[in-house]
């Protein structure tokens, strides 16, 4: 459609055709970080993602060059939807988990790749925006203190590639 974009997120995280993306000017993609619940049957993953918000573990990531030349920027944490049992997760716990991820990234000098789909706001919309507002305010505070950088995937890919050539 003539749209210029440099980063790509694979539908359902099913990666493929990296070489084709590279040929068309894409420089980065969101890869998937393996989580403890990956060992569960796929139908139990929603339960695993919900439980993960209660665990103290935080996944920060480091970009890597894929064999295609694209920069893989793995995910760290997705904002849970509020559909079904996930609505039982208190907003305060979601905020705490995400902010701990930002803190860990600042401390480790790594990336906390937080993401969501627009559909994550279709249930309990007010609560979801409350979580997002709190997280963005905290991220802005860390940015203002120069503890983290807030960048697009394309900007991170460029910075990563430039740092490898210095």
Secondary structure, 3 states (H helix, E strand, C coil): CCCCCCEEECHHHCCCCHHHHHHCCCCEEECCCCCHHHHCCHHHHHHHHHHHCCCCCCCCECCEECCCCCEECCCCEECCCCCHHHHHCCHHHHHHHHHHHHHHHHHHCCECCEECCHHHHCCCHHHHHHHHHHHHHHHHHHHHCCCCCCCCHHHHHHHHHHHHCC
